[in-house]
Amino acid sequence: MAWRNHSAITEFILTGLSDDPLIQALLFVLFLGIYLLTMTGNLMMLLVIRADSHLHTPMYFFLSNLSFLDLCFSSVTIPKLLKDLLSEKKSISIEGCLTQGFFIFITAGTEAFLLSMMAYDRYAAVCHPLLYGQVMRTELCVRLVLVSWGLASLNATIIVFLAVNLDFCEAQTIHHYTCELPALFPLSCSDISMTVDILLCTSLLHGLGTIIPIFFSYARIVSTILSISSTTGRSKAFSTCSSHLAAVTLFFGSGFLCYLTPPSGSSLGLLLSLQYSAVTPMLNPLIYSLKNKEVKAAVNRTLRKYLL
């Protein structure tokens, strides 16, 4: 790798969330709880969708992939955070830093694309209910998921390639709790102007490429819902989209603000990062199950099947 030849440092220091031992202990308990809830909730969603034939539909196929991504996303960031909260020295090797950054971009990027695909699924269900089975065929759903992984992998590869070719000379403190690559670039003693421009362009293309389909899907959905004459029909149509809309708002709201603002290690930036990397993966199973009668019924059937 290029940095191996001319970087004067071999590791980075993460500032983490706090230097106070008491606060670190409290944060450890908090994030351990969040991680355990995330694992339990998403594994339960995967098990229920897998075990219950009533949920073998396109919507729940996408939801099972979302649960898998949330498991991966949390596991990329939170275990390292928990380790650092118990350590005096919060260090990470350059190789480890680039690896963590790569997988953060893959999992977060794939989730963004997947949420976009799920918006199209909701559009097909609400706007073309009679053709839904023909439009959202199993083959198409699998291809959409594979495309999501492929595009996110390409984006992550480009960004990590930019980081690999930077020189890191003296500054080695990352003002963050993870190796977010945007926070890594200011530490370089290379000229990063072109690198930052490319990062901004790829982030904008990625963001717009996912949010625009969601916007147009929901524009058509809202138009269709408003054309329904009965209040019951409108309520039922909206209920099929409300969970997905809440997940989109949580993920994209904090994600866009985090990646489209300069990396400074500010409290707001850390909170936004924690929102989409730790809190959102924990909340997604709750969002998709609390108001979903199909999931509740499937959970009851699965529990009776395996526990009784």
N, C-alpha and C positions, 0 to 999 in steps of 0.2 A: 504493500500500500504506500501511497505517496507520502503520507505523514510520517511513516516509519523512518524515512531518510533524513528529514530535516526538522522534526518537532523536538523541542528541547524538554518537553514534559512527557510523562507516561501516564498520568492520572489527573482527574479533575476532583475538586472539592465541591460538594453540594451544600448550600447553606441550609437547606431543609425548611421546616416551618417555624422552628423556635429554638433558642439556645437555653431556655429555662428548663432544668431537669423535671420540675413538677409539671409544667405544661406539656413537656414531651411525654411523660408518663400518661397523662390524661388523653393526649392525642393518640398514643399507642392503643389504649383501650377503645377509644372511639373508632379508629380505623380498623382495628381488629374486628370489632362488631360489624362495621360496614362490610368488610371483606367476607365475613362468615355469612351475613345475610345475602350478599350478592351471590356467593357460591350456592347457598341453599335454594334461593328463589329461582335462579336460572337453571340449576340442575333439575329442580322440580318441574319447571316448564318443559325442559327437554324430555324428561321421563313421561310426563302426562301426554304430551303431543305424540310421542313415540308409541305409547301403550294404548291410547284410545283411538279407535278407528274413526270415530265421529269427527276428530280433528285432523284427519288426513285430507286437508284442503289447501289450496294455494296460500291463503292468508296465514295459516298456521305453519306451513312449510317455511315461509319467510320469517315468521316469528321464532321458530326453532333455530334458524340461522342467526337471528338477532340475539337470542339467548346465548348461543355458542360464542358469538363475537364479544358479548359483554363479559363472559367468563374469561376470554383471552385478554381483553382490554384491561380488566382489573388486575389480572395476574401479571401483566407486564409492568405495572406501576406500583401497586400497593405492597406486595411483599418486600420490595426494596425500600419503600418508605418505612415500613414497620421495622426492618432491620436497622435503618439509620436512626430511628427514634430511640433505639436502645444502644446506639454506638456513640462514642465520643468523637471519632473521626468519621465523617460522612464522605468517603471517597469512592470513586469508581474509575476503573481503567478506561483508557481511550477506546479500546476495543469494546468493552462493556457498554460504554456510553453510546457509541455509534449503533451497537446492536439493539439497545433499548430504544433509541430514537427511531430506528428502522421499524421495529415492531409496533411502536406507538402509531407511526404513520400508517402502517398497513391496517391495523385493527380499526383505528378511528376513521381512516379513509374508506375502508370497506363498509363500515357501519353507515357512513354518510350516503354512499351509493345505494346500500340496501334500503335505507329509509326512503330514498327516492323511488326505488322499484316498488316498495310497499304502497306508496302514494298512487302509483299507476294501477296497482291491484285494487285499491279502494275506488278509484275512478271507474274501473271496469265493473266492479260490483254494484255501484250506485247508478251509474249512467247507462250501463248496458247489462242489466241483470239477466235477461233471457239468453244473452250470448256469452255470459261470464265463463261457463264451462269450456266453451270453444276457444275463447280468447286466451284465458289463463291455463293453457295446457301444461302438463307436468314437464314436458321437454322445454317449453319456454321459461318456466320458473327456474329450472336448473341452469339454463343458459344465462339468465339474468343474474343469478348468484355468482356464477363463474366469471361473468363480465365484471361484476363488482369487485371481486378479488383481484382480477387481472389489472384493472385500471388503478386500483389502490396500490398494488405492488409496483406498477410502473412509476407512479408518482413518488412512492417511498424510495425506490431505487435512484431516481433522479436527484432527490434531495440529499440522500446519504452520499451519493457520488460527489456532490458539491462539498459536503463536509469533509470527506476523505482527502480532498485535494487542498485543504487549508493548512497553513502553518500555525502551530500553537507554540509560542515562545516563552512567555513569562506568566501572563495572567492565566490562572487555572481555577478560579472560583466561579461556579455557576450559581446564579441567584435564583435557584429553583429547588424543588424536591425530586425532580427527575431530569433526565437528559433530553429535555425538549430542544430539538435542534435549532429553532430560532433563537433560543437563549445561548446556544453554543457559538454562533457566528460572531458576536461582538468580542469574544475572547481571542479571536485570531489576529495575528500580526500581519496577515496578508491583506491585500486590497479586496474587500468584500462587497464593493458596490454592485458589481455584476451578479454576484452570488445572491445578494438580497433582492435584486430585481427579478432574478429567475425564481427565487422562492416566492416572491409576491405574485408573480404571474401564474405559477403552478397552483398556488393556493386559491387565487381568484378563479382560475379555470375549473379547478376541482369544486370550489364552492358554488360557483354559478352553474356548473354542469349538474349539480345535484339539487340545488334549491329552485332553479327555473322549472324543471319538470314537476316538482312538488307544487309550485305556485300555480301552474297551468292546470294540473290535475285537480287541485282544490277549487280553482275558479270554476271549472266545469261542474264539480260536485256541488258547490254552493248554488250555482244556477239551476241544476237539476232539482235540488232539495226545495228551492223557492218555488219551483213550478208545480210541486206536489200540493194538491188541494187540501188534503186532510192533515190535521195537526198530528194525528197518530203516525201517519206515514212519514211526515217530515222528521218527527222525533226518532222513529226507528232508523231512518236513513242516516241521520246525524250520529246516532249512537254507534254505527258501524265504523265511523271515522274518528270519533272523539279520542280514543286511546292513542291512535297513531299520531294525531295532531298534537297531543300533549307530549309524546316522545320526541317528535320533531322540534317542538318549541324548546324543550329542555336541552337537547343535544346541540342544535344549530345556534341557539341563542348564545350560549356560553362559548361554544367552539369558535364562532366567527369573531366574537369580541376578543377572545384570547389570541387568535392567530393573525388578526388583522390590525393589532396594536403593537407598538414597539416593545420588545422584551425588556422589562426593567426590573423584574423581581418584586414588584409592588404587591401589597396585600391583596388588592383587587385582582391582579393577574393570577396570583396563587389561588384565590377563591374560585375564579372562573375555571382554572385548570382542574381543581378538585371537583367542581360541579360536574364537568362532562366526563372526567376519567374515573371518578370514584362514586359520586352520588347517583348520577344518571343510570349506570349499570345496575345499581341496587334498586332503583325505583321502577325500571322498566317492567319487571315481572309483576309488580303491584299494579302498575297502570293498566296492564293488559289482562289482569285477572279480577280486580276488585269489582269492576262494572261489567264484566263479561260473564253472562249466564252459562255459555257453552263451556268456558274454562272451569267455572265453579262446579258444574255438573261432572265434567271429566275428572276433576280432582277427587270428587266424592267417589266416582266409580273406580278410580285407580286405587284409592285408599282401601276401599272395600275388597278389591281384588287381591291386594298384596298383604293387607293386615288382618283381614277377617277369614 
